[in-house]
Amino acid sequence: MNAIELTPEHPIAEVTDFAVTAETVGFDTVFAACHYFNRDPFVALSRIAAATDDVALGPAAANPYETHPVPLASRVATIQEVSDGRAVMGIGPGDRSTLSALGVDREKPLRRVLESFKVAQDLWDGEAVDADGTFRADGAELEYDVPGTVPVYVGAQGPHMIRMSAKHADGVLYNGSHPRDFEWAADQVEQGLADRPAERGEFDFAAYASVSVAEDGEAAREAARPPVAFIVGGAAPPVLDRHDIDHERAEAVGSAIEAGEFTEAFGLVTAEMLEAFSIAGTPDAVEEQMAAVLEYADSFVVGAPLGPDIEQAIELAGAALDSARA
């Protein structure tokens, strides 16, 4: 999978145009980022489905807290229908700092994600579902047929979520950008695969990296500040320790995001944070870092912000990824 994440912070028409460009330059999968403060990702995906021919497409990573898992499954199934079978479901526990702004307690995230996509798979198979775990469902079902099979990728960063993904899902979208993190994550994937039933088939270990590329390397790094702030704000202490990131500084970033003070949060991002949690710079530098990550990962998702000039960045990132694989 050579994939790209498009964020509906831009008007839907622009996001659709970006997706068309992504397909033209060789990306085979388009993910729409899912944040309550952006435009609706499923509206964007519907428009993208109509404007493209071959790319797989889906949310990444939808969280089953702000939307009940049953209607979430139906939304993905609708994308499967309107795209003629090209849907993929990216699902994850969501960002703690942004969910708290909605008054959402992200309780038992691993169980919530697992139960949610298992219920979705049963619904897509035409079954009525009952659930009484991290959410309730009593005889819920979809009153339409879902064509084909929808692959499920779990957005993950912690060890337990990665292992669960390797055991139960079709793939993992590992939220990282540094080879040091992927070396560690590869071990977690192997542990999960040891318990994976053979009938589940192959597993895809996908790097879901924050990429910013431009001919002006410094401009690319500056554009990476916003996504890195969100990553740092939700990062677990062991992840921060792996890169010698100051915990108090990271906590300040997260607190600013939780308070909606985004400009303050972005300004608190340090050079060390940018290096640890993004792949940012010139095309040659980005290609080199992508190649280092692909020493461990099977697939690559070029995630936001892409770059200071989105259209140009899509083309530069596509070329860099092709060269990194070569």
Backbone bond lengths (Angstrom), bond angles and torsions (degrees), N, CA, C in turn:
res aa  C-N    CA-C-N  psi(-1)  N-CA   C-N-CA  omega(-1)  CA-C   N-CA-C  phi
1 M - - - 1.461 - - 1.524 109.62 -
2 N 1.317 116.51 123.31 1.466 123.67 168.77 1.518 106.19 -109.81
3 A 1.321 117.26 101.97 1.465 121.07 -169.36 1.515 111.50 -120.04
4 I 1.330 113.88 163.86 1.457 120.81 176.82 1.520 108.89 -137.77
5 E 1.326 115.99 144.69 1.459 122.39 175.00 1.521 108.50 -102.08
6 L 1.329 115.52 127.19 1.464 121.44 174.74 1.519 108.04 -113.24
7 T 1.321 116.64 136.56 1.461 121.16 -174.61 1.519 109.94 -108.45
8 P 1.331 117.61 123.07 1.472 120.20 179.59 1.526 114.06 -74.11
9 E 1.327 116.02 35.71 1.468 119.64 166.75 1.520 108.44 -73.87
10 H 1.342 115.18 -19.28 1.448 122.12 176.54 1.530 109.30 -94.57
11 P 1.318 118.65 157.96 1.464 120.15 176.69 1.529 111.51 -54.44
12 I 1.334 115.55 146.53 1.460 120.84 -175.31 1.531 111.40 -56.23
13 A 1.329 117.71 -38.28 1.465 120.10 179.60 1.529 110.93 -61.45
14 E 1.342 116.83 -38.88 1.461 120.16 178.69 1.515 111.04 -69.05
15 V 1.327 117.00 -43.19 1.463 120.98 178.89 1.527 110.10 -59.69
16 T 1.322 116.26 -40.07 1.463 120.60 177.86 1.520 110.75 -62.85
17 D 1.324 117.04 -43.99 1.466 120.62 177.16 1.525 111.20 -61.53
18 F 1.332 116.61 -39.92 1.464 120.08 177.14 1.529 110.50 -60.22
19 A 1.324 116.20 -41.10 1.469 120.66 -179.55 1.522 111.17 -64.20
20 V 1.328 116.28 -40.57 1.464 120.27 177.67 1.532 109.93 -62.09
21 T 1.328 116.76 -42.80 1.469 120.74 176.55 1.519 110.72 -61.33
22 A 1.342 116.30 -43.52 1.466 120.66 -179.98 1.525 111.29 -59.55
23 E 1.323 116.90 -43.55 1.458 119.99 178.11 1.526 110.37 -64.19
24 T 1.316 116.95 -40.85 1.464 121.78 -178.20 1.524 111.97 -62.56
25 V 1.351 117.45 -37.80 1.470 120.08 -177.08 1.522 112.52 -88.42
26 G 1.347 118.15 0.96 1.454 119.58 170.39 1.507 117.91 113.77
27 F 1.323 119.15 0.00 1.462 119.11 173.93 1.527 108.91 -67.34
28 D 1.344 116.70 140.96 1.457 119.73 -178.44 1.527 113.71 -105.18
29 T 1.332 117.41 -6.62 1.468 121.55 -179.44 1.521 109.28 -143.71
30 V 1.323 116.18 138.06 1.462 122.60 176.85 1.519 108.78 -122.37
31 F 1.314 116.25 121.82 1.459 121.98 174.08 1.526 109.42 -103.61
32 A 1.323 116.73 140.75 1.459 121.92 171.99 1.523 108.54 -101.84
33 A 1.323 116.29 124.49 1.462 120.80 -179.91 1.524 110.56 -66.68
34 C 1.325 115.43 148.07 1.469 121.29 -174.26 1.529 110.15 -118.62
35 H 1.327 116.33 101.51 1.460 122.60 175.55 1.521 107.84 -137.86
36 Y 1.322 117.13 133.39 1.464 120.13 -176.16 1.518 112.65 -59.78
37 F 1.338 117.10 -25.52 1.458 119.78 -175.58 1.532 112.52 -87.28
38 N 1.332 116.95 -1.08 1.461 121.18 173.42 1.520 109.67 -102.95
39 R 1.325 116.82 179.33 1.463 121.13 175.60 1.526 110.07 -68.38
40 D 1.328 115.40 163.81 1.464 120.31 -174.54 1.534 110.95 -66.55
41 P 1.344 117.74 122.14 1.462 119.79 -177.38 1.522 113.31 -66.39
42 F 1.332 117.79 -29.35 1.462 119.24 -177.95 1.531 111.76 -75.11
43 V 1.319 116.88 -30.36 1.463 119.45 171.80 1.527 108.93 -64.39
44 A 1.334 115.97 -44.50 1.464 120.15 178.45 1.528 110.66 -60.53
45 L 1.324 117.20 -44.64 1.464 120.71 -178.35 1.521 111.67 -64.07
46 S 1.318 116.90 -36.42 1.462 119.98 177.91 1.527 110.77 -63.19
47 R 1.335 116.12 -43.61 1.467 120.07 178.35 1.534 110.79 -66.20
48 I 1.325 115.83 -40.03 1.464 119.74 179.13 1.530 110.55 -64.03
49 A 1.321 116.31 -40.26 1.461 120.06 179.04 1.526 110.88 -58.65
50 A 1.332 116.46 -40.17 1.464 120.65 -178.52 1.526 112.49 -72.40
51 A 1.345 116.51 -26.34 1.468 120.23 -173.46 1.523 113.77 -95.95
52 T 1.332 117.40 -10.06 1.463 121.54 -177.30 1.519 110.62 -117.43
53 D 1.332 115.12 168.97 1.463 120.02 -176.09 1.525 113.73 -112.17
54 D 1.329 116.60 -42.03 1.463 119.37 -167.34 1.524 115.69 -125.73
55 V 1.333 118.46 -22.15 1.467 118.53 -173.47 1.526 111.27 -64.99
56 A 1.339 115.22 140.07 1.460 119.77 167.05 1.517 107.69 -71.06
57 L 1.328 117.54 154.87 1.464 119.38 -176.90 1.521 111.10 -154.92
58 G 1.333 114.40 148.19 1.456 118.80 179.59 1.511 111.87 -179.22
59 P 1.329 116.84 176.43 1.464 121.52 178.78 1.519 110.69 -79.39
60 A 1.324 115.40 148.68 1.461 119.02 175.49 1.528 109.08 -157.08
61 A 1.262 114.25 118.75 1.446 123.89 -13.79 1.531 107.49 -109.34
62 A 1.327 114.63 121.12 1.462 119.42 175.20 1.521 109.17 -62.37
63 N 1.326 116.05 142.76 1.469 117.22 178.34 1.526 110.16 -113.94
64 P 1.319 116.76 141.02 1.462 121.73 -175.49 1.520 113.49 -90.08
65 Y 1.328 116.15 32.97 1.457 121.31 174.31 1.522 110.63 -107.04
66 E 1.328 116.82 -52.02 1.457 119.00 -178.24 1.520 111.81 -76.66
67 T 1.347 117.07 -17.66 1.461 122.20 173.21 1.524 108.28 -127.41
68 H 1.328 117.59 131.57 1.462 120.75 177.81 1.524 109.05 -58.72
69 P 1.337 118.78 140.62 1.462 121.45 -175.98 1.528 115.38 -57.59
70 V 1.318 119.10 -30.19 1.468 119.36 -179.39 1.528 111.86 -69.46
71 P 1.351 120.25 -53.59 1.464 118.15 175.46 1.528 112.97 -63.79
72 L 1.327 117.62 -27.82 1.459 119.54 175.37 1.529 110.03 -63.19
73 A 1.328 116.43 -44.15 1.466 120.46 177.16 1.521 110.98 -60.82
74 S 1.335 117.20 -38.33 1.454 120.86 -179.90 1.524 110.98 -67.69
75 R 1.313 118.50 -36.92 1.460 121.09 178.35 1.525 110.84 -64.09
76 V 1.332 116.47 -42.64 1.465 119.65 177.93 1.527 109.86 -65.72
77 A 1.337 117.05 -39.93 1.460 120.64 178.33 1.524 111.41 -62.78
78 T 1.321 116.81 -34.93 1.460 120.10 177.51 1.525 110.72 -65.97
79 I 1.329 117.14 -39.81 1.464 120.21 175.26 1.530 110.25 -63.34
80 Q 1.318 117.25 -37.96 1.464 120.46 176.15 1.533 110.76 -59.55
81 E 1.319 116.13 -39.96 1.460 120.92 -179.21 1.532 111.50 -69.21
82 V 1.338 116.84 -50.62 1.470 118.93 -173.85 1.525 112.57 -73.84
83 S 1.340 117.44 -17.39 1.470 120.48 179.05 1.516 112.28 -97.83
84 D 1.339 116.99 5.73 1.471 120.98 -177.50 1.525 112.08 58.58
85 G 1.349 114.62 45.14 1.459 119.50 171.45 1.509 116.21 87.31
86 R 1.335 117.62 24.87 1.474 120.04 -177.73 1.530 113.52 -104.22
87 A 1.317 118.12 8.66 1.471 120.18 -173.41 1.524 112.00 -75.00
88 V 1.328 113.95 148.94 1.454 123.23 169.46 1.527 106.19 -137.08
89 M 1.327 116.01 140.04 1.471 119.25 -179.30 1.520 109.88 -103.57
90 G 1.330 115.76 118.62 1.449 121.26 168.53 1.513 107.72 -100.86
91 I 1.328 116.85 124.53 1.461 121.07 -176.63 1.517 109.13 -136.02
92 G 1.325 116.25 139.99 1.451 120.82 179.98 1.519 110.59 -155.56
93 P 1.324 116.54 176.55 1.465 120.07 -174.87 1.516 114.46 -77.55
94 G 1.326 118.33 -6.14 1.460 119.70 180.00 1.518 112.00 83.80
95 D 1.304 114.58 166.01 1.455 121.51 -179.88 1.524 109.84 -85.88
96 R 1.315 116.26 123.57 1.460 121.11 -175.08 1.524 112.16 -58.86
97 S 1.333 116.72 -41.97 1.460 119.76 -174.79 1.522 111.64 -68.67
98 T 1.341 118.48 -35.92 1.460 119.41 -179.97 1.520 111.31 -80.44
99 L 1.320 118.10 -35.50 1.462 119.65 178.32 1.530 111.20 -65.41
100 S 1.318 116.53 -33.73 1.464 118.81 179.21 1.523 110.89 -63.77
101 A 1.335 117.44 -27.78 1.462 120.45 177.47 1.526 111.66 -66.90
102 L 1.331 116.67 -19.13 1.462 121.71 177.58 1.531 112.00 -96.82
103 G 1.325 115.48 3.91 1.460 119.23 -177.23 1.515 113.00 74.41
104 V 1.350 116.16 21.53 1.457 121.23 -177.66 1.519 109.29 -93.89
105 D 1.324 116.12 126.78 1.456 122.33 174.98 1.525 107.52 -92.16
106 R 1.314 116.78 110.55 1.463 121.08 -176.83 1.529 109.55 -77.51
107 E 1.329 115.40 71.04 1.462 122.30 -175.15 1.521 110.76 -85.00
108 K 1.332 116.48 137.09 1.470 124.05 176.72 1.530 111.96 48.45
109 P 1.329 117.31 60.30 1.468 119.99 -173.47 1.522 114.60 -60.80
110 L 1.325 117.54 -39.55 1.464 118.57 -178.71 1.527 110.72 -64.11
111 R 1.311 116.84 -47.53 1.468 119.67 179.72 1.523 111.35 -63.21
112 R 1.326 116.22 -40.00 1.463 119.75 -178.63 1.534 110.72 -61.89
113 V 1.322 116.42 -45.33 1.465 120.18 -179.53 1.525 110.54 -65.55
114 L 1.327 117.07 -47.90 1.469 120.99 -178.85 1.524 111.16 -60.91
115 E 1.321 117.28 -50.43 1.464 120.34 -179.48 1.526 111.23 -61.65
116 S 1.333 116.31 -34.91 1.464 120.29 -177.01 1.515 111.85 -67.74
117 F 1.329 117.64 -46.41 1.467 116.44 -176.97 1.523 111.96 -79.47
118 K 1.333 118.01 -24.14 1.469 118.91 173.21 1.530 110.01 -66.99
119 V 1.324 117.26 -42.16 1.464 121.14 175.78 1.520 110.33 -62.94
120 A 1.336 117.36 -41.70 1.465 120.61 178.41 1.523 110.82 -59.32
121 Q 1.311 117.07 -44.11 1.467 120.12 -179.41 1.521 111.39 -63.59
122 D 1.326 116.89 -38.80 1.472 119.70 177.31 1.527 110.60 -65.60
123 L 1.317 116.70 -41.73 1.465 120.43 178.37 1.524 111.12 -62.44
124 W 1.327 117.16 -43.07 1.465 120.85 179.44 1.524 111.55 -64.53
125 D 1.340 116.42 -26.75 1.465 120.71 177.80 1.522 112.45 -83.14
126 G 1.346 116.57 3.35 1.458 120.37 177.16 1.510 115.21 87.48
127 E 1.317 117.61 13.64 1.457 121.43 -178.21 1.529 111.05 -90.97
128 A 1.325 115.30 152.45 1.468 121.48 167.46 1.521 107.30 -86.35
129 V 1.324 116.80 139.62 1.460 119.17 -173.40 1.527 111.59 -120.58
130 D 1.317 113.86 144.92 1.453 122.88 170.58 1.522 107.10 -120.11
131 A 1.296 117.10 139.03 1.463 121.07 178.51 1.518 108.95 -145.56
132 D 1.318 115.36 137.91 1.459 121.07 176.95 1.526 108.05 -147.04
133 G 1.324 115.11 58.21 1.452 121.17 179.82 1.508 109.77 -120.79
134 T 1.325 116.53 -107.62 1.468 120.15 176.59 1.524 111.22 -81.68
135 F 1.340 117.18 -7.38 1.468 122.66 173.02 1.522 108.24 -152.44
136 R 1.336 116.31 166.23 1.468 122.08 -178.66 1.516 110.80 -110.02
137 A 1.330 114.65 142.68 1.462 122.35 169.77 1.520 106.67 -151.45
138 D 1.315 116.78 132.33 1.462 121.44 -177.80 1.528 109.65 -125.19
139 G 1.330 115.21 98.84 1.454 119.97 179.03 1.517 113.93 64.52
140 A 1.341 117.45 29.07 1.469 120.66 -179.31 1.524 109.95 -74.17
141 E 1.328 115.89 141.82 1.462 120.05 177.16 1.517 109.71 -154.74
142 L 1.326 114.48 164.48 1.461 121.29 177.03 1.522 108.55 -96.19
143 E 1.312 117.12 134.00 1.459 120.72 -177.85 1.524 111.33 -94.87
144 Y 1.310 115.93 38.22 1.461 121.80 174.27 1.528 107.58 -156.96
145 D 1.319 116.02 157.63 1.464 121.48 -179.62 1.518 110.21 -84.00
146 V 1.323 115.69 142.74 1.458 122.17 178.70 1.523 108.04 -107.31
147 P 1.323 118.24 114.09 1.466 119.92 -176.10 1.522 112.70 -74.03
148 G 1.309 116.04 142.72 1.459 120.61 172.65 1.516 113.90 69.01
149 T 1.321 114.36 -161.14 1.466 122.58 -177.80 1.523 109.46 -120.24
150 V 1.321 115.83 135.80 1.464 121.24 178.32 1.534 108.61 -103.65
151 P 1.331 118.96 113.58 1.472 120.17 175.78 1.525 110.73 -65.58
152 V 1.323 116.15 146.66 1.459 122.03 179.33 1.530 109.24 -116.79
153 Y 1.336 115.39 124.29 1.455 122.76 174.70 1.522 108.41 -115.70
154 V 1.320 116.46 133.41 1.457 121.44 -179.30 1.523 109.95 -100.70
155 G 1.331 116.26 125.57 1.449 121.07 172.84 1.513 109.26 -74.76
156 A 1.327 117.13 123.80 1.462 119.88 -172.09 1.517 111.32 -146.23
157 Q 1.327 114.48 154.61 1.459 120.94 173.53 1.529 110.72 -138.92
158 G 1.333 116.59 -35.99 1.461 120.55 -178.53 1.517 112.73 -84.39
159 P 1.347 117.19 161.88 1.474 121.04 -174.17 1.516 114.24 -63.27
160 H 1.329 118.01 -40.97 1.462 119.97 -176.46 1.525 111.33 -68.20
161 M 1.330 116.98 -40.17 1.465 120.08 179.41 1.526 110.56 -67.13
162 I 1.333 117.37 -37.90 1.466 120.31 178.25 1.526 110.04 -64.19
163 R 1.315 117.39 -47.17 1.469 120.41 -179.27 1.514 111.17 -63.01
164 M 1.333 117.15 -41.39 1.460 120.21 177.56 1.527 110.61 -61.11
165 S 1.328 116.76 -41.41 1.451 120.66 178.80 1.519 111.08 -59.25
166 A 1.320 115.97 -46.97 1.462 120.60 -177.80 1.531 111.71 -64.38
167 K 1.294 117.00 -28.99 1.470 120.56 179.53 1.525 111.97 -81.56
168 H 1.339 118.04 -38.27 1.461 120.47 -166.89 1.535 115.91 -115.83
169 A 1.335 118.83 -25.19 1.469 120.41 -170.93 1.533 111.08 -102.84
170 D 1.321 115.08 179.12 1.466 120.37 176.84 1.520 111.95 -85.37
171 G 1.327 115.61 -21.94 1.450 119.15 179.62 1.509 110.75 -169.52
172 V 1.319 115.51 170.74 1.455 121.85 175.41 1.516 108.38 -123.18
173 L 1.316 115.95 139.45 1.461 122.36 171.12 1.528 105.86 -102.08
174 Y 1.331 115.88 91.11 1.454 119.11 -175.11 1.517 109.75 -80.10
175 N 1.322 115.01 119.81 1.457 122.05 -175.91 1.529 109.36 -80.98
176 G 1.318 114.98 91.23 1.456 120.49 179.57 1.504 110.41 -161.95
177 S 1.320 116.42 164.83 1.465 120.78 -178.11 1.526 112.74 -137.83
178 H 1.326 117.37 -6.95 1.463 120.61 -173.11 1.533 109.91 -112.28
179 P 1.341 118.52 137.23 1.467 120.26 179.45 1.521 114.01 -54.75
180 R 1.319 116.71 -32.18 1.471 120.18 179.14 1.524 110.73 -60.44
181 D 1.347 116.80 -38.18 1.460 120.69 178.56 1.527 111.05 -71.87
182 F 1.320 116.89 -36.32 1.465 119.12 -178.21 1.521 112.12 -73.50
183 E 1.306 116.96 -31.64 1.463 119.49 173.86 1.523 109.82 -61.14
184 W 1.325 116.18 -43.97 1.470 121.01 177.62 1.528 110.58 -66.12
185 A 1.334 117.47 -45.27 1.462 121.10 -177.25 1.518 111.82 -64.33
186 A 1.341 117.40 -34.55 1.460 120.47 179.45 1.520 111.20 -59.75
187 D 1.329 117.13 -36.08 1.466 120.47 176.84 1.526 110.97 -65.66
188 Q 1.334 117.22 -39.28 1.466 120.70 178.71 1.536 110.31 -65.52
189 V 1.335 116.01 -40.55 1.466 120.05 178.06 1.523 110.37 -60.94
190 E 1.317 116.87 -44.89 1.465 120.10 -179.49 1.528 111.55 -61.04
191 Q 1.324 116.25 -39.15 1.472 119.12 178.14 1.522 110.86 -63.97
192 G 1.335 117.06 -41.42 1.455 120.04 178.55 1.514 112.24 -67.32
193 L 1.334 117.16 -39.43 1.457 120.69 -179.33 1.529 112.32 -65.18
194 A 1.326 116.83 -25.88 1.464 120.11 178.75 1.524 111.46 -62.16
195 D 1.341 117.08 -24.94 1.466 121.95 179.56 1.522 112.83 -105.28
196 R 1.316 118.24 8.93 1.464 121.95 -175.84 1.529 110.61 -82.11
197 P 1.334 117.86 124.30 1.464 119.71 176.47 1.523 110.73 -62.66
198 A 1.326 116.85 141.55 1.468 121.26 -176.07 1.520 112.21 -61.17
199 E 1.347 117.15 -31.97 1.463 119.49 -176.79 1.533 113.06 -68.61
200 R 1.327 117.91 -11.80 1.465 119.37 178.44 1.520 111.99 -77.58
201 G 1.315 118.38 -11.33 1.459 120.86 175.08 1.517 113.34 79.33
202 E 1.324 114.86 -163.52 1.458 120.83 -174.75 1.529 111.01 -72.33
203 F 1.317 114.15 157.09 1.461 121.52 -179.48 1.514 109.48 -121.15
204 D 1.323 116.98 140.40 1.456 122.90 -177.11 1.531 109.89 -111.21
205 F 1.305 116.19 115.23 1.461 123.03 176.59 1.531 107.14 -92.43
206 A 1.330 115.60 101.44 1.458 120.94 -174.02 1.526 111.47 -105.38
207 A 1.307 115.91 130.32 1.467 121.87 172.48 1.515 108.18 -78.15
208 Y 1.332 115.66 123.83 1.465 120.90 177.27 1.523 106.37 -111.80
209 A 1.335 115.24 87.60 1.458 121.00 -167.83 1.518 111.80 -106.43
210 S 1.318 115.52 145.94 1.461 121.16 172.80 1.521 107.93 -81.89
211 V 1.338 115.48 113.34 1.463 121.34 -174.44 1.523 109.84 -118.05
212 S 1.313 115.71 136.24 1.464 121.45 173.87 1.522 107.63 -138.24
213 V 1.333 116.18 117.86 1.461 119.83 -174.63 1.522 110.17 -131.10
214 A 1.318 114.81 139.12 1.471 121.99 177.32 1.520 107.38 -162.87
215 E 1.308 116.23 159.08 1.466 119.41 175.81 1.525 110.14 -62.68
216 D 1.325 116.72 -30.19 1.466 122.89 174.47 1.525 107.86 -91.24
217 G 1.325 116.06 101.87 1.457 120.73 -174.77 1.516 113.90 -60.97
218 E 1.341 117.07 -38.14 1.462 120.14 -179.08 1.526 110.52 -67.63
219 A 1.329 117.66 -39.04 1.461 120.95 176.78 1.525 110.40 -63.24
220 A 1.323 116.69 -36.99 1.464 120.51 177.77 1.521 110.81 -64.77
221 R 1.315 116.84 -42.19 1.468 119.58 179.97 1.529 111.63 -66.84
222 E 1.321 117.10 -39.50 1.465 119.88 177.71 1.528 111.54 -62.42
223 A 1.327 116.95 -37.54 1.466 120.95 179.37 1.521 111.92 -67.29
224 A 1.329 117.06 -20.60 1.470 120.74 -178.35 1.529 113.10 -81.01
225 R 1.326 117.69 -8.35 1.462 119.98 -175.98 1.548 113.52 -57.76
226 P 1.348 119.31 -48.26 1.471 118.53 -176.61 1.532 114.30 -59.07
227 P 1.339 120.42 -52.19 1.466 117.54 180.00 1.517 113.06 -65.15
228 V 1.320 116.80 -34.71 1.467 119.00 178.41 1.528 110.50 -63.87
229 A 1.329 116.59 -37.26 1.469 119.24 177.24 1.525 110.68 -59.40
230 F 1.334 117.67 -44.30 1.455 120.28 179.88 1.527 111.55 -66.09
231 I 1.319 116.37 -37.26 1.466 119.92 178.26 1.526 110.15 -65.51
232 V 1.321 116.14 -48.24 1.468 120.86 -178.76 1.526 110.19 -62.27
233 G 1.340 116.57 -41.88 1.458 120.23 -177.36 1.515 113.34 -61.79
234 G 1.337 117.30 -26.36 1.461 120.32 -179.95 1.511 114.29 -108.17
235 A 1.327 117.74 5.17 1.460 121.03 -175.35 1.533 111.34 -73.65
236 A 1.323 114.83 140.14 1.470 120.65 177.17 1.523 109.74 -75.06
237 P 1.350 117.66 152.63 1.468 120.56 -179.53 1.530 114.72 -51.48
238 P 1.357 120.01 -42.11 1.471 118.01 179.11 1.525 113.42 -61.30
239 V 1.345 116.90 -32.84 1.461 120.26 177.88 1.524 109.94 -67.78
240 L 1.316 116.56 -42.98 1.468 120.22 177.15 1.525 110.65 -62.31
241 D 1.327 116.49 -41.62 1.466 120.44 -178.76 1.529 111.56 -65.11
242 R 1.331 116.55 -33.42 1.464 120.56 -179.30 1.527 110.96 -60.33
243 H 1.344 116.45 -25.83 1.462 120.94 -177.66 1.524 112.71 -117.40
244 D 1.334 116.65 13.26 1.469 121.85 178.99 1.526 112.08 55.35
245 I 1.343 115.97 41.99 1.457 121.68 177.64 1.523 108.91 -88.18
246 D 1.319 116.19 132.29 1.462 121.41 179.99 1.523 110.85 -63.72
247 H 1.335 116.72 124.20 1.458 121.45 -175.92 1.526 111.92 -65.19
248 E 1.316 116.86 -40.56 1.465 119.41 -178.64 1.524 110.98 -64.61
249 R 1.316 116.24 -39.73 1.464 120.10 178.83 1.535 109.58 -65.48
250 A 1.323 116.64 -42.71 1.467 120.61 178.80 1.522 110.70 -63.75
251 E 1.312 116.09 -40.22 1.464 119.81 178.86 1.531 110.70 -64.43
252 A 1.316 116.69 -37.43 1.468 120.63 177.52 1.524 110.68 -64.28
253 V 1.336 117.34 -38.21 1.462 121.19 177.09 1.526 109.78 -62.44
254 G 1.332 115.97 -47.71 1.463 120.51 -179.90 1.514 112.44 -62.77
255 S 1.331 117.23 -39.94 1.464 120.90 -179.88 1.524 110.82 -65.33
256 A 1.321 116.93 -39.02 1.463 120.47 178.81 1.529 110.94 -65.51
257 I 1.325 116.67 -39.89 1.468 120.06 178.07 1.523 110.14 -65.16
258 E 1.315 116.22 -44.76 1.465 121.07 -179.67 1.527 110.86 -59.83
259 A 1.317 116.17 -34.06 1.468 120.81 179.77 1.520 112.66 -83.83
260 G 1.324 117.00 -2.01 1.455 120.41 -178.48 1.518 113.93 79.36
261 E 1.332 116.52 12.06 1.470 121.14 179.64 1.532 108.96 -91.72
262 F 1.316 115.68 70.66 1.458 120.20 -171.00 1.532 112.81 -67.11
263 T 1.314 117.24 -40.22 1.467 119.56 -179.84 1.522 110.45 -61.03
264 E 1.327 116.71 -41.58 1.463 120.61 177.38 1.520 110.70 -62.36
265 A 1.348 116.26 -43.89 1.459 120.71 -179.61 1.526 111.20 -60.58
266 F 1.333 116.78 -43.93 1.456 120.41 -178.13 1.529 110.47 -64.97
267 G 1.335 116.30 -36.18 1.456 120.11 -179.85 1.517 113.69 -69.42
268 L 1.333 116.98 -21.49 1.459 121.42 179.81 1.525 113.03 -82.43
269 V 1.322 117.07 -9.35 1.467 121.02 179.97 1.527 109.81 -69.19
270 T 1.325 116.33 129.19 1.467 121.79 -178.07 1.528 111.07 -98.48
271 A 1.332 115.70 168.78 1.459 120.86 177.03 1.527 110.94 -60.96
272 E 1.337 115.76 -36.39 1.466 119.95 178.79 1.526 111.24 -64.87
273 M 1.329 116.73 -37.61 1.464 120.72 177.33 1.523 110.83 -66.07
274 L 1.329 116.70 -42.08 1.457 120.61 179.03 1.524 110.95 -61.61
275 E 1.321 116.68 -41.55 1.458 120.61 -179.47 1.528 111.39 -66.97
276 A 1.330 116.03 -39.13 1.464 120.57 -176.31 1.513 112.62 -75.68
277 F 1.341 117.45 -35.51 1.460 120.11 -167.03 1.527 114.41 -119.74
278 S 1.328 117.06 17.64 1.461 119.22 173.85 1.520 109.52 -152.30
279 I 1.311 114.78 159.96 1.461 122.63 168.62 1.522 104.63 -111.85
280 A 1.315 116.63 104.07 1.470 120.14 -170.00 1.513 110.34 -139.84
281 G 1.337 114.98 135.38 1.451 119.66 176.74 1.508 111.66 152.09
282 T 1.318 115.96 -154.23 1.460 122.39 179.62 1.530 109.69 -72.68
283 P 1.349 117.90 164.51 1.464 119.44 178.29 1.531 113.43 -55.30
284 D 1.321 118.15 -41.23 1.466 119.88 -179.92 1.524 111.56 -64.93
285 A 1.336 116.31 -42.21 1.466 119.88 179.63 1.524 110.97 -65.57
286 V 1.323 116.55 -41.53 1.469 121.01 179.75 1.524 110.40 -65.23
287 E 1.335 116.66 -42.95 1.471 120.21 178.06 1.524 110.93 -58.20
288 E 1.321 116.69 -43.84 1.468 121.13 -179.56 1.530 111.20 -62.00
289 Q 1.329 116.47 -42.61 1.464 120.02 -179.32 1.536 111.35 -71.01
290 M 1.325 117.46 -37.73 1.462 120.08 175.59 1.521 110.80 -60.20
291 A 1.326 116.70 -44.53 1.463 120.69 -179.70 1.528 111.26 -61.07
292 A 1.327 116.55 -38.06 1.467 120.10 179.07 1.525 111.33 -65.35
293 V 1.337 116.51 -39.30 1.468 120.54 177.76 1.526 110.77 -67.59
294 L 1.340 117.12 -38.83 1.459 120.85 -177.90 1.524 113.14 -72.22
295 E 1.322 117.42 -3.67 1.459 120.03 169.10 1.530 110.14 -65.21
296 Y 1.325 116.59 -22.44 1.461 121.73 -177.29 1.525 112.84 -114.98
297 A 1.321 118.12 -38.03 1.465 122.18 -172.81 1.529 111.24 -91.62
298 D 1.340 114.94 152.79 1.464 120.88 176.62 1.525 111.25 -83.28
299 S 1.326 116.12 -40.41 1.459 122.67 -174.31 1.519 109.47 -127.47
300 F 1.341 114.39 169.34 1.464 118.72 -178.03 1.518 109.22 -140.16
301 V 1.336 115.20 131.40 1.457 122.31 173.74 1.522 107.80 -112.52
302 V 1.317 116.14 117.85 1.468 121.21 176.34 1.523 106.97 -80.43
303 G 1.328 115.29 106.21 1.455 120.38 -175.04 1.514 112.99 -96.34
304 A 1.328 114.94 171.18 1.460 122.52 -178.87 1.529 110.48 -59.32
305 P 1.343 115.31 147.42 1.464 129.07 19.31 1.521 114.96 -94.42
306 L 1.339 118.14 -4.93 1.463 125.86 -175.78 1.526 111.59 75.60
307 G 1.340 117.97 -50.55 1.460 119.84 177.26 1.508 111.36 162.50
308 P 1.327 117.24 173.63 1.469 119.99 -179.68 1.527 112.92 -66.34
309 D 1.340 117.67 -27.65 1.467 122.80 174.26 1.523 106.41 -117.79
310 I 1.338 117.34 103.01 1.466 121.38 -170.53 1.528 112.02 -59.34
311 E 1.322 116.78 -50.01 1.467 119.82 -176.53 1.526 111.04 -59.12
312 Q 1.312 116.48 -46.78 1.464 120.04 179.22 1.527 110.67 -66.54
313 A 1.329 116.77 -38.38 1.461 120.63 -178.72 1.525 111.83 -63.38
314 I 1.332 117.12 -36.95 1.467 120.07 178.20 1.525 110.07 -59.88
315 E 1.332 116.42 -44.20 1.457 120.62 179.63 1.526 111.09 -67.18
316 L 1.335 117.06 -44.25 1.465 120.63 179.89 1.527 111.31 -64.94
317 A 1.336 117.06 -41.65 1.465 120.70 -179.58 1.520 111.31 -67.10
318 G 1.342 116.36 -39.49 1.457 119.07 178.15 1.515 111.78 -61.82
319 A 1.338 116.57 -42.78 1.457 120.51 178.74 1.535 111.29 -66.91
320 A 1.329 116.54 -40.74 1.454 120.79 179.40 1.524 111.53 -63.52
321 L 1.334 115.87 -40.41 1.464 119.60 -179.40 1.526 110.69 -68.26
322 D 1.308 117.01 -41.22 1.474 119.83 175.99 1.523 111.00 -59.00
323 S 1.323 116.95 -44.02 1.462 120.87 -179.51 1.522 110.70 -68.31
324 A 1.332 117.02 -38.37 1.468 120.00 179.75 1.519 110.60 -63.09
325 R 1.324 116.89 -39.98 1.472 119.86 178.17 1.522 110.99 -68.09
326 A 1.337 116.22 -36.94 1.460 119.51 -179.86 1.535 112.39 -67.66
